[in-house]
Amino acid sequence: MLFMSTGNSPYVARDLAHVWHPCTQMKDHEQLPPIPIRRGQGVWLEDYAGRRYLDAISSWWVNLFGHANPRISAAVRAQLEQLEQVILAGFTHEPVIELSEALVAAAPSGLSRCFYADNGSSAVEVAVKMSFHYWRNVGRTAKHRFITLSNSYHGETLGALAVGNVELYKEIYRPLLMDVITVPSPDCFERAAGEPWAEHSRRKFAHMETALARHAHETAAVIVEPLVQCAAGMRMYDPVYLQLLRAACDRYDVHLIADEIAVGFGRTGTLFACEQAGIRPDFMCLSKGLTGGYLPLSAVLTTEPVYAAFYDEYVRLNAFLHSHSFTGNPLACAAARASLRIFREDNILERNRALAARMGARARELEDHPHVAEVRQRGMIVAIELVRDKAKREPYPWQERRGLVVYRHGLERGVLLRPVGNVVYFMPPYVIAPEEIDLMVDVARDGIERAVCD
């Protein structure tokens, strides 16, 4: 087997003896063993046999500035010599203070308070609980439900899973989950032939308007992934939907939670996706790229009115009693500060525009392929939708696992691609070079040819 070389095989055997991998049917590893990675540098990963793999998916969308980035590594190393961890209840430290100041300065105006957790799912849990708790604290206890979009994904802890809508992850656990209100997504892949993205998104908002009109009295918040529903196959929609949603949430007195965990930090072309709609959510969830992909950390940014609803005498029991042991970890905060400095000092968003243009132009060469229904892009995210019948947009049955063919081909050619179902996508680190973009797309194109060959 290609990946079971002499250098890799001892690690594979040890791994399979004890490690249970995430989002994986472990039986698959009988045919396709996990690849042990020895080191990373820039956009490249290297296994113990010396084979290299271009990380086209930023190691699950977290890595922004390449593996072993010297500036982030130096910041973490320096912090390690000073303070590795301290309880954030009753104590504080400079990295968390500076990071909070930087996030508030960068976020949409009005988001002035930062609450920290460990990962994206935990951030969503915080936002959901905080919204629910806010309405209780202000005496409106009927507001306890949440509205979400079809095809949405917000994480896999129980609260986050409940407010998501990807059945693959959710269905088995449904008996454990709170009941939510789900409205159709503004996903522009579903638009009529020739219909502009904005018009489709505006038309689909009617469903949200109806849900809010009917359920506002019992609704705490609406939660959305701004502009791109990543786990649903990089499905995208127009910023006008967010504008309409913000206005409606204000009109119906409902919170808006923006899950920017995957789309934040430049992925959609602006630092935060909400900027493209000119809106400010009541809660903004951040993780993944927050530390540049170095360490687990998440943050929920919220407003002064929300903060004030919890600010009270202890005996009134209005405090937000939610905690994680490693909340605001100094090492993770140091990595996040360094990552934000790179954005500022290297003018990353401007530089990314050229990379995004190259990536989009190369990917759009596949638009005429008989089994490609759409090539879509939002900033540094590009997706290629594979279908059995292009005219009818008939998908391949999921059981055929066409995306797995692309994945395996990519590994054989030295590119890490991990399609979402039948959607091949690119979300590389921002240090990728134009020639590496060409390699990434060329390998994906050849993998697609293999996958759709009946």
Sequence and secondary structure as in RCSB ss.txt:
>XXXX:A:sequence
MLFMSTGNSPYVARDLAHVWHPCTQMKDHEQLPPIPIRRGQGVWLEDYAGRRYLDAISSWWVNLFGHANPRISAA
VRAQLEQLEQVILAGFTHEPVIELSEALVAAAPSGLSRCFYADNGSSAVEVAVKMSFHYWRNVGRTAKHRFITLS
NSYHGETLGALAVGNVELYKEIYRPLLMDVITVPSPDCFERAAGEPWAEHSRRKFAHMETALARHAHETAAVIVE
PLVQCAAGMRMYDPVYLQLLRAACDRYDVHLIADEIAVGFGRTGTLFACEQAGIRPDFMCLSKGLTGGYLPLSAV
LTTEPVYAAFYDEYVRLNAFLHSHSFTGNPLACAAARASLRIFREDNILERNRALAARMGARARELEDHPHVAEV
RQRGMIVAIELVRDKAKREPYPWQERRGLVVYRHGLERGVLLRPVGNVVYFMPPYVIAPEEIDLMVDVARDGIER
AVCD
>XXXX:A:secstr
 TT  TTTHHHHHHHHHH   TT  GGGGGTS    EEEEEBTEEEETTS EEEETTHHHHT SS BT HHHHHH
HHHHHTT S   SSS   HHHHHHHHHHHHHS TT  EEEEESSHHHHHHHHHHHHHHHHHHTT TT  EEEEET
T    SSHHHHHT   HHHHGGGGGGS   EEE    GGGS TT  HHHHHHHHHHHHHHHHHHHGGGEEEEEE 
SSEESTTTSEE  THHHHHHHHHHHHHT EEEEE TTTTTTTTSSSSGGGGGT   SEEEE GGGGTTSS  EEE
EE HHHHHTT S GGG  S     TTTT HHHHHHHHHHHHHHHHTTHHHHHHHHHHHHHHHHGGGTT TTEEEE
EEETTEEEEEE SBTTTTB   GGG HHHHHHHHHHHTTEE   BTTEEEE   TT  HHHHHHHHHHHHHHHHH
HT  
